[in-house]
Amino acid sequence: MAQVPMTRSSSKRQQPIAAMLDAAARPTQTSIVSNESIAKRAYEKFAARGMVHGMDQEDWALANEELVAEHRAR
């Protein structure tokens, strides 16, 4: 049986990386839009800016705000 890589953390409980990635792909109970939707919108902003790095957090936050506003306007 293949071993699953584990994350490094200071806590004694470690989660397999695959489980963390799976959890990140699912929206949380409190989120209105999925992380996948936010990632797609943030990438569009990155591409429109000429793929200049360094604004990933701003792109993510703005994408999230836009998608939440669009969802609420429905």
Protein Blocks (a to p, Z undefined) as FASTA:
>chain_A
ZZddddddfbfbdcdfklmmmmmmpccfkbmbdfklmmmmmmmmmmmnoopghilmmmmm
mmmmmmmmmmmmZZ
